[in-house]
Amino acid sequence: MNDQYRQLLKIPTSRLDEINAVLLDPQTRVINEFLEVVAKYGTPEEINRKHREARQLENLLKKVQAKNPDHLKDINWLMEQRDKGAFISVADYRRKVLGPKAEGMHFKDESAVTLEVSALQYFPWVRPMVEHAIQTGTLIPGRFIAVRKMKESENDGDLPAIVAALDIMGSSFVETLDTKGTDGSNNHLNGPATITGYFGGIGQPNDHALMWLDEFLYYYTNYGVQHVLNFNAGTILLGFMLYRLGVDIQFKISVFFGSDNPYHALWILTAAKLFSRDDGTSPLVGFNWANSINNETMEISSQFRKALGFEDVVRFEHHITETWKSIVRQPYNRREELIEVAGKVPNIAAKHEGGDPETDSARAHPSDILDYFRDKQEVIDSGDWDAMRINFMDKVQACNNSAWALTENGLSFIAAHNLHKPTGHM
Protein backbone atom coordinates (compact mmCIF):
# COMPACT_ATOMS: atom_id res chain seq x y z
CA MET A 1 0.00 0.00 0.00
CA ASN A 2 2.70 2.51 0.99
CA ASP A 3 4.84 1.81 -2.09
CA GLN A 4 1.77 2.07 -4.33
CA TYR A 5 0.90 5.51 -3.06
CA ARG A 6 4.52 6.64 -2.84
CA GLN A 7 4.67 6.50 -6.63
CA LEU A 8 1.99 9.18 -6.80
CA LEU A 9 4.47 11.67 -5.31
CA LYS A 10 6.74 11.49 -8.34
CA ILE A 11 6.98 14.84 -10.10
CA PRO A 12 6.76 14.54 -13.90
CA THR A 13 9.58 16.25 -15.78
CA SER A 14 6.91 18.18 -17.68
CA ARG A 15 6.26 20.15 -14.48
CA LEU A 16 9.87 21.32 -14.51
CA ASP A 17 9.44 22.37 -18.14
CA GLU A 18 6.50 24.53 -17.11
CA ILE A 19 8.47 26.14 -14.29
CA ASN A 20 11.37 26.84 -16.66
CA ALA A 21 8.96 28.43 -19.10
CA VAL A 22 7.97 30.96 -16.43
CA LEU A 23 11.57 31.65 -15.42
CA LEU A 24 12.78 32.09 -19.01
CA ASP A 25 9.85 34.02 -20.45
CA PRO A 26 11.06 37.59 -21.24
CA GLN A 27 7.62 38.86 -20.25
CA THR A 28 7.74 37.43 -16.72
CA ARG A 29 7.77 40.58 -14.66
CA VAL A 30 8.85 39.00 -11.38
CA ILE A 31 12.07 37.76 -13.03
CA ASN A 32 12.62 40.95 -15.04
CA GLU A 33 12.54 43.09 -11.91
CA PHE A 34 14.98 40.75 -10.19
CA LEU A 35 17.41 41.00 -13.10
CA GLU A 36 17.09 44.79 -13.20
CA VAL A 37 18.27 45.09 -9.59
CA VAL A 38 21.23 42.80 -10.24
CA ALA A 39 22.18 44.75 -13.37
CA LYS A 40 22.66 47.92 -11.28
CA TYR A 41 25.81 46.30 -9.88
CA GLY A 42 27.15 44.82 -13.11
CA THR A 43 27.54 41.32 -14.48
CA PRO A 44 27.92 38.44 -12.02
CA GLU A 45 31.64 38.42 -12.77
CA GLU A 46 31.93 42.15 -12.08
CA ILE A 47 29.89 41.84 -8.89
CA ASN A 48 32.14 39.06 -7.58
CA ARG A 49 35.26 41.04 -8.48
CA LYS A 50 33.98 44.05 -6.54
CA HIS A 51 33.23 41.76 -3.62
CA ARG A 52 36.70 40.21 -3.58
CA GLU A 53 38.35 43.62 -3.72
CA ALA A 54 36.15 45.01 -0.94
CA ARG A 55 36.94 41.97 1.27
CA GLN A 56 40.71 42.37 1.00
CA LEU A 57 42.12 43.33 4.39
CA GLU A 58 43.94 46.39 3.12
CA ASN A 59 40.73 47.76 1.59
CA LEU A 60 38.69 47.05 4.72
CA LEU A 61 41.32 48.87 6.79
CA LYS A 62 41.12 51.87 4.48
CA LYS A 63 37.40 52.06 5.24
CA VAL A 64 38.12 51.77 8.96
CA GLN A 65 40.70 54.54 8.66
CA ALA A 66 38.16 56.78 6.94
CA LYS A 67 35.35 56.11 9.41
CA ASN A 68 36.95 55.35 12.76
CA PRO A 69 40.77 55.25 12.80
CA ASP A 70 40.78 54.51 16.54
CA HIS A 71 39.67 50.96 15.69
CA LEU A 72 42.93 50.30 13.85
CA LYS A 73 45.00 49.91 17.02
CA ASP A 74 42.78 47.06 18.21
CA ILE A 75 42.90 45.40 14.78
CA ASN A 76 46.70 45.64 14.73
CA TRP A 77 46.84 44.29 18.29
CA LEU A 78 44.64 41.37 17.26
CA MET A 79 46.96 40.50 14.37
CA GLU A 80 49.94 40.59 16.75
CA GLN A 81 48.22 38.19 19.14
CA ARG A 82 47.33 35.86 16.30
CA ASP A 83 50.85 35.91 14.84
CA LYS A 84 52.56 35.16 18.13
CA GLY A 85 50.23 32.25 18.91
CA ALA A 86 48.71 33.71 22.07
CA PHE A 87 45.68 31.41 21.98
CA ILE A 88 45.13 27.92 23.31
CA SER A 89 45.40 25.16 20.73
CA VAL A 90 42.68 22.57 20.29
CA ALA A 91 44.98 19.85 21.60
CA ASP A 92 45.87 21.86 24.69
CA TYR A 93 42.24 22.73 25.27
CA ARG A 94 41.37 19.03 25.21
CA ARG A 95 44.15 18.32 27.71
CA LYS A 96 42.81 21.12 29.89
CA VAL A 97 39.37 19.50 29.94
CA LEU A 98 40.30 15.82 30.09
CA GLY A 99 43.83 15.67 31.46
CA PRO A 100 46.17 12.89 30.28
CA LYS A 101 43.36 10.73 28.89
CA ALA A 102 42.91 13.27 26.07
CA GLU A 103 46.07 11.86 24.44
CA GLY A 104 44.56 8.52 23.52
CA MET A 105 41.02 9.64 22.96
CA HIS A 106 39.35 9.62 19.54
CA PHE A 107 37.34 12.78 18.89
CA LYS A 108 34.58 12.85 16.29
CA ASP A 109 36.18 15.49 14.07
CA GLU A 110 34.03 14.39 11.14
CA SER A 111 30.97 15.79 12.92
CA ALA A 112 32.55 18.80 14.63
CA VAL A 113 30.06 21.33 16.01
CA THR A 114 30.52 24.96 14.98
CA LEU A 115 30.59 27.24 18.04
CA GLU A 116 28.32 30.21 17.34
CA VAL A 117 27.41 33.41 19.21
CA SER A 118 24.76 36.03 18.51
CA ALA A 119 24.88 38.91 18.46
CA LEU A 120 28.22 40.72 18.02
CA GLN A 121 26.78 44.20 17.76
CA TYR A 122 29.75 46.53 18.26
CA PHE A 123 33.43 46.37 17.38
CA PRO A 124 34.61 47.58 20.84
CA TRP A 125 33.34 44.27 22.23
CA VAL A 126 35.93 42.31 20.23
CA ARG A 127 39.06 43.14 22.23
CA PRO A 128 37.61 42.34 25.69
CA MET A 129 36.47 38.97 24.33
CA VAL A 130 39.90 38.25 22.88
CA GLU A 131 41.76 39.40 26.00
CA HIS A 132 39.59 37.15 28.14
CA ALA A 133 40.27 34.16 25.88
CA ILE A 134 44.02 34.73 26.08
CA GLN A 135 44.00 35.19 29.86
CA THR A 136 41.80 32.20 30.64
CA GLY A 137 42.80 29.76 27.89
CA THR A 138 39.29 29.69 26.49
CA LEU A 139 37.91 29.74 22.97
CA ILE A 140 36.84 32.35 20.46
CA PRO A 141 33.77 31.00 18.64
CA GLY A 142 34.02 30.06 14.99
CA ARG A 143 30.89 31.93 13.94
CA PHE A 144 29.24 35.22 14.87
CA ILE A 145 25.94 36.87 13.98
CA ALA A 146 25.20 40.60 14.03
CA VAL A 147 21.69 42.07 14.14
CA ARG A 148 22.57 45.75 14.43
CA LYS A 149 21.33 48.45 12.08
CA MET A 150 23.62 48.23 9.06
CA LYS A 151 23.73 51.92 8.19
CA GLU A 152 24.62 52.80 11.77
CA SER A 153 27.38 50.17 11.76
CA GLU A 154 28.65 51.40 8.41
CA ASN A 155 28.67 55.03 9.49
CA ASP A 156 30.66 54.56 12.70
CA GLY A 157 33.22 52.21 11.11
CA ASP A 158 32.21 49.11 13.09
CA LEU A 159 31.11 47.18 9.99
CA PRO A 160 34.47 47.06 8.14
CA ALA A 161 36.32 46.68 11.46
CA ILE A 162 34.29 43.62 12.46
CA VAL A 163 34.58 42.03 9.01
CA ALA A 164 38.36 42.55 9.14
CA ALA A 165 38.67 41.29 12.72
CA LEU A 166 36.73 38.09 12.06
CA ASP A 167 38.73 37.39 8.91
CA ILE A 168 41.87 37.77 11.02
CA MET A 169 40.44 35.34 13.57
CA GLY A 170 39.18 32.87 11.00
CA SER A 171 35.56 33.07 12.14
CA SER A 172 32.60 33.28 9.79
CA PHE A 173 30.32 36.29 10.10
CA VAL A 174 26.64 36.76 9.29
CA GLU A 175 25.04 40.20 8.99
CA THR A 176 21.39 41.20 9.22
CA LEU A 177 20.28 43.68 6.58
CA ASP A 178 18.16 46.70 7.47
CA THR A 179 15.39 45.39 5.21
CA LYS A 180 14.62 42.75 7.82
CA GLY A 181 11.03 43.79 8.46
CA THR A 182 11.47 46.28 11.31
CA ASP A 183 12.22 49.08 8.85
CA GLY A 184 8.62 50.17 8.37
CA SER A 185 8.03 47.85 5.43
CA ASN A 186 4.61 46.98 6.80
CA ASN A 187 2.90 50.28 7.49
CA HIS A 188 0.39 48.56 9.77
CA LEU A 189 3.13 47.56 12.22
CA ASN A 190 5.46 49.56 14.42
CA GLY A 191 8.76 47.69 14.59
CA PRO A 192 9.56 45.55 17.63
CA ALA A 193 6.75 47.20 19.61
CA THR A 194 4.30 45.18 17.50
CA ILE A 195 6.45 42.12 16.98
CA THR A 196 3.53 39.69 17.24
CA GLY A 197 2.25 41.17 14.00
CA TYR A 198 5.15 39.49 12.23
CA PHE A 199 4.06 35.96 13.09
CA GLY A 200 2.41 35.54 9.71
CA GLY A 201 5.54 36.74 7.90
CA ILE A 202 8.58 38.75 8.82
CA GLY A 203 7.41 41.94 7.17
CA GLN A 204 9.05 42.15 3.72
CA PRO A 205 5.92 42.82 1.66
CA ASN A 206 5.48 43.99 -1.89
CA ASP A 207 8.68 45.55 -3.27
CA HIS A 208 10.70 45.07 -0.08
CA ALA A 209 12.03 41.73 -1.29
CA LEU A 210 13.79 43.58 -4.12
CA MET A 211 14.96 46.23 -1.65
CA TRP A 212 16.55 43.41 0.38
CA LEU A 213 18.30 42.19 -2.78
CA ASP A 214 19.53 45.69 -3.56
CA GLU A 215 20.83 46.18 -0.01
CA PHE A 216 22.58 42.80 -0.04
CA LEU A 217 24.38 43.62 -3.29
CA TYR A 218 25.41 47.02 -1.91
CA TYR A 219 27.15 45.53 1.13
CA TYR A 220 28.45 42.58 -0.89
CA THR A 221 30.25 44.86 -3.35
CA ASN A 222 31.25 47.68 -0.99
CA TYR A 223 32.20 45.87 2.24
CA GLY A 224 32.72 42.27 1.23
CA VAL A 225 29.73 41.12 3.29
CA GLN A 226 29.06 37.70 1.84
CA HIS A 227 26.71 36.11 4.33
CA VAL A 228 23.42 37.49 5.66
CA LEU A 229 20.34 36.34 7.53
CA ASN A 230 17.28 35.43 5.48
CA PHE A 231 13.79 35.65 7.00
CA ASN A 232 11.31 35.40 4.18
CA ALA A 233 10.41 32.80 1.55
CA GLY A 234 10.59 35.46 -1.16
CA THR A 235 14.08 36.66 -0.27
CA ILE A 236 15.20 33.04 0.11
CA LEU A 237 14.14 32.48 -3.51
CA LEU A 238 15.95 35.67 -4.56
CA GLY A 239 19.09 34.37 -2.87
CA PHE A 240 18.82 31.07 -4.74
CA MET A 241 18.35 32.85 -8.08
CA LEU A 242 21.20 35.29 -7.46
CA TYR A 243 23.57 32.42 -6.72
CA ARG A 244 22.34 30.56 -9.77
CA LEU A 245 23.32 33.59 -11.88
CA GLY A 246 26.87 33.19 -10.60
CA VAL A 247 27.03 35.70 -7.74
CA ASP A 248 28.88 34.02 -4.84
CA ILE A 249 26.64 35.17 -2.00
CA GLN A 250 25.69 33.03 0.98
CA PHE A 251 22.87 33.20 3.48
CA LYS A 252 21.50 31.46 6.51
CA ILE A 253 17.84 31.01 7.28
CA SER A 254 17.02 32.83 10.49
CA VAL A 255 15.27 31.38 13.52
CA PHE A 256 12.60 34.02 12.83
CA PHE A 257 11.67 32.14 9.66
CA GLY A 258 10.12 29.57 11.97
CA SER A 259 11.27 26.32 10.39
CA ASP A 260 10.01 23.85 12.95
CA ASN A 261 9.44 20.47 11.27
CA PRO A 262 11.11 18.15 8.71
CA TYR A 263 8.53 18.88 6.02
CA HIS A 264 9.31 22.57 6.15
CA ALA A 265 13.00 21.73 5.79
CA LEU A 266 12.27 19.36 2.90
CA TRP A 267 10.40 22.14 1.11
CA ILE A 268 13.31 24.58 1.46
CA LEU A 269 16.03 22.07 0.61
CA THR A 270 14.02 20.95 -2.42
CA ALA A 271 14.04 24.54 -3.66
CA ALA A 272 17.75 24.75 -2.86
CA LYS A 273 18.35 21.66 -5.01
CA LEU A 274 16.34 23.06 -7.92
CA PHE A 275 18.48 26.23 -7.97
CA SER A 276 21.81 24.64 -6.99
CA ARG A 277 24.81 25.04 -9.24
CA ASP A 278 26.16 22.23 -11.37
CA ASP A 279 28.85 21.62 -8.73
CA GLY A 280 26.11 20.84 -6.21
CA THR A 281 26.59 23.96 -4.10
CA SER A 282 23.91 26.30 -2.79
CA PRO A 283 24.01 29.76 -1.19
CA LEU A 284 22.04 28.25 1.70
CA VAL A 285 24.92 27.44 4.05
CA GLY A 286 23.09 27.79 7.38
CA PHE A 287 19.64 26.54 8.35
CA ASN A 288 18.59 27.91 11.75
CA TRP A 289 15.79 25.87 13.23
CA ALA A 290 12.99 27.29 15.32
CA ASN A 291 13.45 26.91 19.07
CA SER A 292 10.60 24.40 19.23
CA ILE A 293 12.30 21.56 17.37
CA ASN A 294 13.66 18.42 18.98
CA ASN A 295 16.61 16.24 18.06
CA GLU A 296 14.46 13.84 16.06
CA THR A 297 13.60 16.64 13.65
CA MET A 298 17.29 17.18 12.93
CA GLU A 299 17.90 13.45 12.59
CA ILE A 300 15.04 12.98 10.11
CA SER A 301 16.08 16.05 8.13
CA SER A 302 19.70 14.96 8.10
CA GLN A 303 18.68 11.91 6.07
CA PHE A 304 17.23 13.84 3.13
CA ARG A 305 19.83 16.62 3.46
CA LYS A 306 22.43 13.93 2.69
CA ALA A 307 20.34 12.39 -0.10
CA LEU A 308 20.09 15.81 -1.77
CA GLY A 309 23.87 16.22 -1.62
CA PHE A 310 23.81 18.99 0.99
CA GLU A 311 25.36 17.33 4.05
CA ASP A 312 28.58 19.34 3.65
CA VAL A 313 26.83 22.40 2.21
CA VAL A 314 23.95 23.24 4.55
CA ARG A 315 24.79 23.53 8.25
CA PHE A 316 21.96 22.86 10.71
CA GLU A 317 22.07 25.63 13.32
CA HIS A 318 20.29 25.30 16.64
CA HIS A 319 19.91 27.62 19.62
CA ILE A 320 21.47 26.18 22.75
CA THR A 321 20.76 29.30 24.81
CA GLU A 322 18.46 32.26 24.19
CA THR A 323 18.22 35.80 25.52
CA TRP A 324 16.64 35.82 28.95
CA LYS A 325 13.92 38.23 27.83
CA SER A 326 11.51 38.63 24.96
CA ILE A 327 11.87 35.45 22.94
CA VAL A 328 11.36 32.15 24.82
CA ARG A 329 10.04 30.80 28.07
CA GLN A 330 12.97 30.50 30.45
CA PRO A 331 15.00 28.70 31.63
CA TYR A 332 16.08 27.58 28.15
CA ASN A 333 19.22 25.49 27.80
CA ARG A 334 19.51 22.75 25.15
CA ARG A 335 23.12 21.70 25.90
CA GLU A 336 22.27 18.16 26.95
CA GLU A 337 20.33 17.68 23.72
CA LEU A 338 23.31 19.05 21.79
CA ILE A 339 25.57 16.40 23.29
CA GLU A 340 23.05 13.73 22.34
CA VAL A 341 22.62 14.81 18.71
CA ALA A 342 26.15 15.99 17.89
CA GLY A 343 27.47 12.48 17.41
CA LYS A 344 24.59 11.51 15.14
CA VAL A 345 24.05 14.52 12.88
CA PRO A 346 27.10 16.04 11.14
CA ASN A 347 27.59 19.67 10.19
CA ILE A 348 25.62 21.41 12.92
CA ALA A 349 26.19 24.64 14.83
CA ALA A 350 25.51 25.36 18.47
CA LYS A 351 24.19 28.90 18.61
CA HIS A 352 24.31 30.87 21.86
CA GLU A 353 21.98 33.86 21.92
CA GLY A 354 22.07 34.25 25.69
CA GLY A 355 24.19 33.37 28.66
CA ASP A 356 23.49 30.25 30.64
CA PRO A 357 20.12 30.92 32.33
CA GLU A 358 21.45 30.91 35.87
CA THR A 359 24.04 33.56 34.92
CA ASP A 360 21.88 35.67 32.65
CA SER A 361 18.92 35.87 35.02
CA ALA A 362 21.12 37.20 37.82
CA ARG A 363 22.36 40.19 35.83
CA ALA A 364 21.05 43.68 36.63
CA HIS A 365 20.34 43.92 32.88
CA PRO A 366 19.63 40.40 31.57
CA SER A 367 19.99 39.85 27.84
CA ASP A 368 16.98 40.95 25.80
CA ILE A 369 16.31 40.25 22.12
CA LEU A 370 14.77 43.72 21.81
CA ASP A 371 18.18 45.28 22.57
CA TYR A 372 19.13 44.35 19.00
CA PHE A 373 16.77 46.98 17.62
CA ARG A 374 17.98 49.92 19.70
CA ASP A 375 20.00 52.87 18.37
CA LYS A 376 23.58 52.92 19.60
CA GLN A 377 23.29 56.43 21.01
CA GLU A 378 20.15 55.49 22.92
CA VAL A 379 21.98 52.50 24.41
CA ILE A 380 24.79 54.79 25.57
CA ASP A 381 22.46 57.49 26.88
CA SER A 382 20.44 54.92 28.83
CA GLY A 383 23.54 53.63 30.63
CA ASP A 384 23.09 50.11 29.19
CA TRP A 385 26.30 50.04 27.11
CA ASP A 386 28.43 48.19 29.67
CA ALA A 387 25.56 45.91 30.65
CA MET A 388 25.05 44.80 27.04
CA ARG A 389 28.77 44.12 26.68
CA ILE A 390 28.53 41.89 29.76
CA ASN A 391 25.56 40.13 28.15
CA PHE A 392 27.73 39.46 25.10
CA MET A 393 30.56 38.09 27.23
CA ASP A 394 28.06 35.82 28.99
CA LYS A 395 27.06 34.41 25.59
CA VAL A 396 30.70 33.71 24.73
CA GLN A 397 31.09 31.97 28.09
CA ALA A 398 27.97 29.88 27.42
CA CYS A 399 29.52 28.90 24.10
CA ASN A 400 32.69 27.86 25.92
CA ASN A 401 30.59 25.83 28.35
CA SER A 402 29.19 23.94 25.38
CA ALA A 403 32.69 23.37 23.99
CA TRP A 404 33.74 21.97 27.36
CA ALA A 405 30.76 19.59 27.45
CA LEU A 406 31.38 18.46 23.88
CA THR A 407 35.01 17.73 24.71
CA GLU A 408 34.10 15.77 27.84
CA ASN A 409 32.00 13.53 25.61
CA GLY A 410 34.62 12.96 22.93
CA LEU A 411 32.95 15.34 20.50
CA SER A 412 34.65 18.02 18.41
CA PHE A 413 34.07 21.72 17.93
CA ILE A 414 34.99 24.41 15.42
CA ALA A 415 36.38 27.57 17.00
CA ALA A 416 38.16 30.52 15.32
CA HIS A 417 40.55 28.48 13.18
CA ASN A 418 43.25 31.15 12.74
CA LEU A 419 43.58 31.46 16.51
CA HIS A 420 43.10 27.93 17.85
CA LYS A 421 45.48 25.69 15.93
CA PRO A 422 45.07 21.91 16.08
CA THR A 423 48.27 21.31 18.05
CA GLY A 424 50.60 23.28 20.30
CA HIS A 425 51.27 24.01 23.95
CA MET A 426 50.20 26.80 26.23
C-alpha positions, -999 to 999 in steps of 0.1 A, spaced: 0 0 0 27 25 10 48 18 -21 18 21 -43 9 55 -31 45 66 -28 47 65 -66 20 92 -68 45 117 -53 67 115 -83 70 148 -101 68 145 -139 96 162 -158 69 182 -177 63 201 -145 99 213 -145 94 224 -181 65 245 -171 85 261 -143 114 268 -167 90 284 -191 80 310 -164 116 316 -154 128 321 -190 98 340 -205 111 376 -212 76 389 -203 77 374 -167 78 406 -147 88 390 -114 121 378 -130 126 409 -150 125 431 -119 150 407 -102 174 410 -131 171 448 -132 183 451 -96 212 428 -102 222 447 -134 227 479 -113 258 463 -99 272 448 -131 275 413 -145 279 384 -120 316 384 -128 319 422 -121 299 418 -89 321 391 -76 353 410 -85 340 441 -65 332 418 -36 367 402 -36 384 436 -37 361 450 -9 369 420 13 407 424 10 421 433 44 439 464 31 407 478 16 387 470 47 413 489 68 411 519 45 374 521 52 381 518 90 407 545 87 382 568 69 353 561 94 370 554 128 408 552 128 408 545 165 397 510 157 429 503 139 450 499 170 428 471 182 429 454 148 467 456 147 468 443 183 446 414 173 470 405 144 499 406 168 482 382 191 473 359 163 509 359 148 526 352 181 502 323 189 487 337 221 457 314 220 451 279 233 454 252 207 427 226 203 450 198 216 459 219 247 422 227 253 414 190 252 442 183 277 428 211 299 394 195 299 403 158 301 438 157 315 462 129 303 434 107 289 429 133 261 461 119 244 446 85 235 410 96 230 394 96 195 373 128 189 346 128 163 362 155 141 340 144 111 310 158 129 326 188 146 301 213 160 305 250 150 306 272 180 283 302 173 274 334 192 248 360 185 249 389 185 282 407 180 268 442 178 297 465 183 334 464 174 346 476 208 333 443 222 359 423 202 391 431 222 376 423 257 365 390 243 399 382 229 418 394 260 396 372 281 403 342 259 440 347 261 440 352 299 418 322 306 428 298 279 393 297 265 379 297 230 368 323 205 338 310 186 340 301 150 309 319 139 292 352 149 259 369 140 252 406 140 217 421 141 226 458 144 213 485 121 236 482 91 237 519 82 246 528 118 274 502 118 286 514 84 287 550 95 307 546 127 332 522 111 322 491 131 311 472 100 345 471 81 363 467 115 343 436 125 346 420 90 384 426 91 387 413 127 367 381 121 387 374 89 419 378 110 404 353 136 392 329 110 356 331 121 326 333 98 303 363 101 266 368 93 250 402 90 214 412 92 203 437 66 182 467 75 154 454 52 146 427 78 110 438 85 115 463 113 122 491 89 86 502 84 80 479 54 46 470 68 29 503 75 4 486 98 31 476 122 55 496 144 88 477 146 96 456 176 67 472 196 43 452 175 65 421 170 35 397 172 22 412 140 51 395 122 41 360 131 24 355 97 55 367 79 86 387 88 74 419 72 91 421 37 59 428 17 55 440 -19 87 455 -33 107 451 -1 120 417 -13 138 436 -41 150 462 -17 165 434 4 183 422 -28 195 457 -36 208 462 0 226 428 0 244 436 -33 254 470 -19 271 455 11 284 426 -9 302 449 -33 313 477 -10 322 459 22 327 423 12 297 411 33 291 377 18 267 361 43 234 375 57 203 363 75 173 354 55 138 356 70 113 354 42 104 328 15 106 355 -12 141 367 -3 152 330 1 141 325 -35 160 357 -46 191 344 -29 188 311 -47 183 328 -81 212 353 -75 236 324 -67 223 306 -98 233 336 -119 269 332 -106 270 357 -77 289 340 -48 266 352 -20 257 330 10 229 332 35 215 315 65 178 310 73 170 328 105 153 314 135 126 340 128 117 321 97 101 296 120 113 263 104 100 238 129 94 205 113 111 182 87 85 189 60 93 226 61 130 217 58 123 194 29 104 221 11 133 246 15 160 221 6 140 209 -24 140 245 -37 177 247 -29 183 217 -50 163 231 -79 185 262 -80 218 246 -70 248 250 -92 262 222 -114 288 216 -87 261 208 -62 266 240 -41 239 263 -28 240 298 -12 220 283 17 249 274 41 231 278 74 196 265 84 186 279 117 158 259 132 130 273 153 134 269 191 106 244 192 123 216 174 137 184 190 166 162 181 145 138 161 136 166 136 173 172 129 179 134 126 150 130 101 161 161 81 197 150 81 187 119 61 172 138 31 198 166 35 224 139 27 203 124 -1 201 158 -18 239 162 -16 238 190 10 254 173 40 286 193 37 268 224 22 239 232 46 248 235 82 220 229 107 221 256 133 203 253 166 199 276 196 215 262 228 208 293 248 185 323 242 182 358 255 166 358 290 139 382 278 115 386 250 119 355 229 114 321 248 100 308 281 130 305 305 150 287 316 161 276 281 192 255 278 195 227 252 231 217 259 223 182 269 203 177 237 233 191 218 256 164 233 231 137 223 226 148 187 262 160 179 275 125 174 246 115 151 241 145 129 271 160 111 276 197 102 256 214 129 262 246 148 255 254 185 242 289 186 243 309 219 220 339 219 221 343 257 242 334 287 235 302 306 201 309 323 215 309 359 240 336 349 219 357 326 189 359 350 211 372 378 224 402 358 211 437 366 203 439 329 196 404 316 200 398 278 170 409 258 163 402 221 148 437 218 182 453 226 191 443 190 168 470 176 180 499 197 200 529 184 236 529 196 233 564 210 202 555 229 220 525 244 248 548 256 225 575 269 204 549 288 235 536 306 231 501 292 263 500 271 284 482 297 256 459 307 250 448 270 288 441 267 285 419 298 256 401 281 277 395 251 306 381 272 281 358 290 271 344 256 307 337 247 311 320 281 280 299 274 295 289 241 327 279 259 306 258 284 292 239 254 327 234 240 337 220 274 308 196 275 314 185 239 350 177 247 341 158 278 320 135 256 346 130 229 330 153 205 347 180 184 341 217 179 350 244 154 364 276 170 382 305 153 406 285 132 433 311 127 436 315 165 431 279 178 455 257 159 451 219 161 483 213 180 506 233 203 513 240 239 502 268 262 
